[in-house]
Every structure is written in structure tokens, then in C-alpha cells.
Amino acid sequence: MAARKHSGRKIRLQKKAKQNSPVPAWIILKTKRTVRSNPKRRAWRSTDVEVG
């Protein structure tokens, strides 16, 4: 990927990076382990990110 990214692409990549985080431990405890995993979790190599 190019080192020089336009700001729009950079913002979209930051959003995708944030969405890729696991569920926080306090939410797992609060929901009594009914919510354990993030269904939107994405592997960086196997799935493509359409950010333009």
C-alpha cells in the first residue's frame, strides 16, 4: 500500500481498525457471557477491506 494516503482513506482505515477489536472483558461479564465474540471480526490477510 502507498505510504501517502489521502485523508479520506486514512479515516476509513482507522474505522475498520477500530471495528476489528475484540469485545471488552467488562461487557462479557455484564452480559453473563451471552456476548462473547465480535461477529464483525476480520482477519487482515484473508478478507479485503473496501475503503477506496
C-alpha positions, 0 to 999 in steps of 0.5 A, spaced: 500 500 500 502 507 498 505 510 504 501 517 502 494 516 503 489 521 502 485 523 508 479 520 506 482 513 506 486 514 512 479 515 516 476 509 513 482 505 515 482 507 522 474 505 522 475 498 520 481 498 525 477 500 530 471 495 528 476 489 528 477 489 536 475 484 540 469 485 545 471 488 552 472 483 558 467 488 562 461 487 557 462 479 557 461 479 564 455 484 564 452 480 559 453 473 563 457 471 557 451 471 552 456 476 548 462 473 547 465 474 540 465 480 535 461 477 529 464 483 525 471 480 526 476 480 520 482 477 519 487 482 515 490 477 510 484 473 508 478 478 507 479 485 503 477 491 506 473 496 501 475 503 503 477 506 496 
